[in-house]
Amino acid sequence: MADSIQRVAVIGAGTMGLGIAQVAAMAGYAVQLFDARADAVDKALGQIDKNLQQGIARGKVSPEAAEKTLSLIDKVEQLHEINADLAIEAIVEELGLKQNLLAELEKILSEEALICTNTSSIAVTKIAAGLKFRHRFLGMHFFNPAHIMKLVEVVATSETNEKALQQALAFVSSLGKVPVVANDSPGFIVNRVARHFYVESLRVLEEQVASFEDIDKLLEASGFRMGPFRLMDLIGVDTNFAVTSTMYQGFHQDPKFRPSRIQEQKVAAGHLGKKTGRGFYRYE
């Protein structure tokens, strides 16, 4: 564990939030999990238990470790009940909502606590605009599924001080993850590079060069563990579309980042991938 951090709060109990809460608890941190939706934390705890049971079945997690992990995660029903040395925001990718939440968190936490955002594409400097103590704020971008993926992008702004950055790096390392420091640029490193894996594949589909199944098969045969359409379904078609849209605006509507109409239609229809039972593929 990072010496200066004992208690961790995760705000947002969706796919990313529950994964972050799980890995923090598995590393021995006392974790508070909060979500504005009344039933979200209960559902998240159920999914964490399921993840741990899968880990036991694969020989990756002991029953004792699974039990201890669950015991370290507390459900928090009111935001003002949070008391942590490090808080990670993992709510929807909407700038205004993030800014309002973080401004409230800043009032609740001690002046020494780190405040982080798990944003995948919004400029961290923009999110920090309304904060008073910007020196202790930074991005901490985990990848889905957070309890498996090793990489975490740590994004400092021009106002983040060195102490906060080193604390964040130590914390990420204590989770058994690999921290990589990224500058505050749209999409940071991974999403900027990977965007064309999705965008160009969607253009090939739009132009009817090949079916999405064949595009997946071709790329998987070329060495990728998952084709772009299977991966979009896993991440969430809506999440992937939101990241592309944010980057399109962040790069001043550069055509190479143009969001796909096909993906937009999927989102409008509620076909969001595995989490809804249907995306590009069907999941019965």
Buried (B, 14 or more C-beta within 10 A) or exposed (E): BBEBBEBBBBBBBBBBBBBBBBBBBBBBBBBBBBBEEEEBBEBBBEBBBEBBEEBBEEEEBEEEBBEEBBEBBBBBEEBEEBBBBBBBBBBEBEBEEBBEBBEBBBEBBEEEBBBBBBBBBBBBBBBBEBBEBBBBBBBBBBBBBBBEBEBBBBBBBEBBBEEBBEBBBBBBBBBEBEBBEBEBBBBBBBBBEBBEBBBBBBBBBEEEEBEBEEBBEBBBEEEBEBBBBBBBBBBBBBBBBBBBBBBBBBBEEEEEBBBBEBBBEBBEEEBBBBBBEBBBBEEE
